[in-house]
């Protein structure tokens, strides 16, 4: 379980940093002014040449690969809820790297996410203990 948590935390840090780079790059490009082929082409062209966006996409790709590895080895009912801890890292990154104002209501939501992820993790530990007592290892 400790190895899983370490890989997950590493992946979530990459995801949070990736989101910060994506946000910064998109702010450099500017908003989508209207939905049209020419406007979408403009945004894609600028995105493909924006270093921050490219770094963000690369970090999100590594996160996704690590997520696939975790999902291939563990229950989705454990891994997917734990990925919500990425919201914590993203909120912290937004506050301290992008200098966004994060309201008390948002921090309360982050705390609730942490509590929920803790419950999911605790349920996995309980499951492992129960399996060990019901099916002891062969001597």
VOGU-3710 file (C-alpha; in Angstrom, 3 decimals, decimal comma):
1> xxxxxxxxxx> 0,000/0,000/0,000  2,871/2,390/0,775  4,357/1,923/-2,708  0,957/2,593/-4,277  0,583/5,806/-2,270  4,093/6,997/-3,223  3,466/6,401/-6,936  0,065/8,072/-6,672  1,452/11,129/-4,872  4,232/11,462/-7,453
11> xxxxxxxxxx> 1,667/11,202/-10,263  -0,628/13,749/-8,606  2,222/16,232/-8,144  2,992/15,913/-11,860  -0,688/16,435/-12,644  -0,957/19,559/-10,460  2,180/21,085/-11,969  0,920/20,149/-15,432  -2,379/21,932/-14,812  -0,498/25,037/-13,650
21> xxxxxxxxxx> 1,553/25,030/-16,873  -1,569/24,498/-18,991  -3,371/27,364/-17,268  -0,415/29,720/-17,638  -0,013/28,792/-21,313  -3,696/29,227/-22,068  -3,646/32,665/-20,442  -0,768/33,598/-22,751  -2,781/32,506/-25,796  -5,855/34,399/-24,708
31> xxxxxxxxxx> -9,512/33,412/-24,667  -11,411/31,727/-27,467  -13,336/34,655/-28,944  -15,936/32,642/-30,840  -16,535/29,072/-31,913  -15,378/28,878/-35,505  -12,936/26,831/-37,542  -10,521/29,746/-37,913  -10,585/30,542/-34,164  -10,054/26,901/-33,192
41> xxxxxxxxxx> -7,192/26,684/-35,705  -5,654/29,817/-34,148  -5,822/28,369/-30,636  -4,428/25,000/-31,750  -1,601/26,658/-33,714  -0,634/28,837/-30,759  -1,002/25,907/-28,361  1,326/23,716/-30,400  4,029/26,373/-30,206  3,515/27,445/-26,583
51> xxxxxxxxxx> 6,216/25,999/-24,334  4,072/26,113/-21,195  1,249/24,227/-22,862  3,651/21,628/-24,244  5,217/21,099/-20,803  1,744/20,855/-19,271  0,651/18,260/-21,823  3,853/16,251/-21,244  3,331/16,238/-17,464  -0,335/15,278/-17,853
61> xxxxxxxxxx> 0,758/12,439/-20,166  3,158/11,049/-17,559  0,394/11,331/-14,945  -1,973/9,391/-17,201  0,617/6,640/-17,819  1,187/6,258/-14,070  -2,573/6,188/-13,535  -2,888/3,376/-16,086  -0,193/1,409/-14,254  -1,972/1,877/-10,923
71> xxxxxxxxxx> -5,353/0,938/-12,381  -3,909/-2,192/-13,968  -2,680/-3,420/-10,574  -5,364/-2,213/-8,153  -9,103/-1,852/-7,755  -10,556/1,113/-9,585  -12,739/1,704/-6,508  -9,522/2,436/-4,595  -7,429/4,299/-7,171  -9,998/6,594/-8,752
81> xxxxxxxxxx> -11,267/8,161/-5,505  -7,678/8,662/-4,343  -6,928/10,661/-7,485  -9,252/13,290/-6,019  -6,302/14,233/-3,797  -5,012/15,914/-6,938  -7,609/18,625/-6,273  -5,745/19,439/-3,063  -2,433/19,806/-4,869  -4,048/21,761/-7,677
91> xxxxxxxxxx> -5,709/24,191/-5,241  -2,395/24,667/-3,436  -0,607/25,194/-6,762  -3,230/27,688/-7,914  -2,882/29,613/-4,670  0,898/29,652/-4,316  2,201/29,394/-7,888  -0,491/31,194/-9,895  -1,400/33,476/-6,947  -5,122/32,844/-7,389
101> xxxxxxxxxx> -7,491/33,697/-4,567  -8,997/30,491/-3,160  -12,095/31,142/-1,061  -12,900/29,557/2,295  -15,696/27,575/0,613  -13,179/26,056/-1,817  -10,766/25,174/1,011  -13,687/23,536/2,833  -14,337/21,484/-0,290  -10,672/20,491/-0,396
111> xxxxxxxxxx> -10,863/19,349/3,246  -13,958/17,272/2,446  -12,074/15,677/-0,460  -9,215/14,744/1,882  -11,679/13,195/4,333  -13,328/11,202/1,523  -9,986/9,956/0,185  -9,000/8,976/3,727  -12,177/6,914/4,065  -11,472/5,150/0,776
121> xxxxxxxxxx> -7,907/4,375/1,865  -9,109/3,158/5,277  -11,630/0,859/3,603  -8,821/-0,747/1,580  -6,768/-1,328/4,732  -9,834/-2,900/6,387  -10,338/-5,138/3,351  -6,700/-6,307/3,468  -6,933/-7,093/7,204  -10,156/-9,039/6,723
131> xxxxxxxxx> -8,672/-11,087/3,857  -5,611/-11,983/5,979  -7,773/-13,236/8,844  -10,194/-15,159/6,612  -7,526/-16,727/4,393  -4,287/-17,056/6,353  -1,158/-17,812/4,370  -0,231/-21,453/3,983  2,423/-22,555/6,526
//
